[in-house]
Amino acid sequence: MHMTFFNANNFQAPRALYIAAWKVWFKRFSNDHYAWREGKIPLGKDDVPLHQLIEQGKRFSLEVLTRIMVPWSYRDTNQVTDDFIRMNPAVLRPSQFIDPESGKAIDAARLTDQALDYWDSMTYTEQDLYLNFAEARIQADIESPSDEPCILDDSGVEIIGEDIYPPVIPDASASDDEFIRAMVAWIDEDPFQPLYQKKPVGEAVSGWHDRLLGFFWPKPRTGYLEYCHHASPLIYRAGLLADLVESGKEFTLEDRELAIKTANEIFMFAGVPQREVTWQNVREVIETALKQNENSTAKMNSGWTNVASKALVSREGLDGYLPLMSWNSRVSSSVISRLDFLLVEAGVTELGDRFTGIGTIPGWGGTRPREYSLRWPSGYRSWKTIFAAGRIAEKIKDVLNNEKDNQGDRKYAPMPLAGGESGDWTTRGIQMVLFSDGY
């Protein structure tokens, strides 16, 4: 039950995902989101880069929808061809509608009765899961072969520091650790308003603890507890793969299937489909993460960083390991924008050798891209940056778990756990707070 994308090297995606994306496209980009069952979407066929299609106002087109379904390396290539529609007859039916402005007939498509029956046969839980996967494609970093931004979600520039001035500004000569400590205190005091499509979700909160409880992905109905529930089996299986890799044993046929399936489901969950998802590439990524090999040529981007980070969750707190954050545009925007402001307010005019390895990741949506005063290097597809970010997470974790107030009590509230209890902060918990902060 898969769709095949012939101009993406026969990449396949679940039929349910494509139908869910169709529904989401009506919800997000049409004038009548209730019309998705009988409605039509213009084909919008055009062999131009994805960013040009979006700039031309063609977000509500089958071409843009389909390109978001395929891995980043194929997104600048025409996907909605006659063969694509002809070879996926169970989902799409060619059609036309009359453009009310020009009076001309516009080539379009609609869902088949078979596709609608298939969708209706799914449980509500299954439908909701695939709607989440489809929504994640819009909310995730939208990579393409071009360096030009692909902005499906609304975006804008936010000046960090306008709401709450940092409670602590270190001296210009202070260590990097002091600036990280100041950043932790600032995030704790800075009011945080969760946003979805740049609109408020719930009440504003403050503190690391409440910020984490306000986390959701990819939409508000999938909050912190639901997200943890969905991510748990992926983290478990990624941990099994880490054990296999560390053992040095040859992968059996079942191990290879586990590697490919786990990686693909992680990509689906994060909304970042990838090409060349082989068991060898999965193994190489996890081995690089375990050995902290900065010079590795293993796969790395906003998708593969998810595999690396989930594989090392099981190593949290163990000596000799460095748990990793998924260093994407949101997390990097949070950390870099706050450190940039703190450094400049302290009187630093050049980055120099501060925060070695930390670099920016391109991404547009919400309040990204953000403006920086200092010249930060690019950290895109860089293992060196991934490990540098992991070390920053370790320092943040140390501050959150060990810093005391004037009475000798714990300065920061413990990390809320999905089961309703609380415990020490983990790299993964820190990542989720920074992820929301960087929207």
Salt bridges, closest charged atoms under 4 A:
GLU38 OE1 - ARG110 NH2 2.88
ASP46 OD2 - LYS58 NZ 3.72
GLU55 OE2 - HIS51 ND1 3.16
GLU63 OE2 - ARG67 NE 2.77
ASP82 OD1 - LYS45 NZ 3.10
ASP83 OD1 - ARG86 NH2 2.14
ASP120 OD2 - ARG37 NH2 2.74
ASP128 OD1 - ARG221 NH2 2.75
GLU135 OE2 - ARG28 NH1 2.59
ASP141 OD1 - ARG368 NH1 3.60
GLU143 OE1 - ARG381 NH2 3.85
ASP153 OD1 - ARG28 NH2 3.24
ASP176 OD1 - ARG354 NH1 2.91
ASP177 OD1 - LYS395 NZ 3.02
GLU178 OE2 - ARG181 NH1 2.54
ASP190 OD2 - ARG338 NH2 2.91
ASP210 OD1 - HIS209 ND1 2.84
ASP243 OD1 - ARG315 NH1 2.80
GLU246 OE1 - ARG315 NH2 2.63
GLU276 OE1 - LYS299 NZ 2.28
GLU287 OE2 - LYS291 NZ 3.15
GLU294 OE2 - ARG391 NH2 3.32
GLU316 OE2 - LYS397 NZ 2.26
GLU394 OE2 - LYS397 NZ 2.68
GLU403 OE1 - ARG181 NE 2.94
GLU403 OE2 - LYS411 NZ 3.57
ASP424 OD1 - ARG410 NH1 3.26
ASP437 OD1 - ARG211 NH1 3.00
ASP437 OD2 - ARG338 NE 2.93
